[in-house]
Amino acid sequence: MEISAINRTDPALPVTAVNVPPDIATQNRDLVQAVKALNESEMFGQDEELDFQIDSATKRLVVRVLNRNTKEVITQVPPEYVLRMAQSLKSP
């Protein structure tokens, strides 16, 4: 089972300390625990798991269902083409 951090940073960027308000930190912790519980319950199937990430280009939350063994993306919200459209709209 793999749970990606919700606020994962790009490894190429320097990591800086961020003061997260206690209520937001609690919400983040609760969300990670909920995702872990969903994955342990095999709600998405025995070979599938839920994954949260931040798209590095658009800084938008991406929710994916992955194959546990191959890490192949089975479904993703928002889809990749929507993320690329959002990115192109931001670019001059």
C-alpha positions, 0 to 999 in steps of 0.5 A, spaced: 500 500 500 502 506 498 499 513 500 503 519 497 503 525 501 498 530 499 503 536 499 508 532 496 514 537 493 518 536 487 525 533 489 528 538 485 525 544 489 528 546 496 524 544 502 522 550 506 518 549 513 511 551 512 507 553 518 500 549 517 495 551 522 493 546 527 486 545 524 489 544 517 494 539 519 489 535 523 484 535 516 491 533 512 492 527 517 485 525 517 485 525 510 491 520 510 488 516 515 482 515 511 485 513 505 489 508 508 483 505 511 480 505 504 486 502 501 486 496 507 479 495 506 480 493 498 474 498 497 477 499 490 479 491 489 484 487 491 489 489 486 487 497 486 489 503 491 487 510 492 493 515 491 493 523 492 498 527 489 499 534 487 500 535 479 507 539 479 505 543 473 498 546 475 499 545 483 492 542 482 490 535 486 490 529 482 486 523 485 488 516 482 486 509 482 492 505 481 494 497 480 498 495 486 503 491 483 504 495 477 502 502 479 499 503 472 494 508 473 487 505 472 483 512 472 485 519 474 481 525 476 482 530 473 484 527 467 491 528 464 488 532 458 484 537 463 491 538 467 495 540 460 489 544 458 489 548 465 497 548 464 496 551 457 491 556 459 496 559 464 502 559 459 502 566 455 
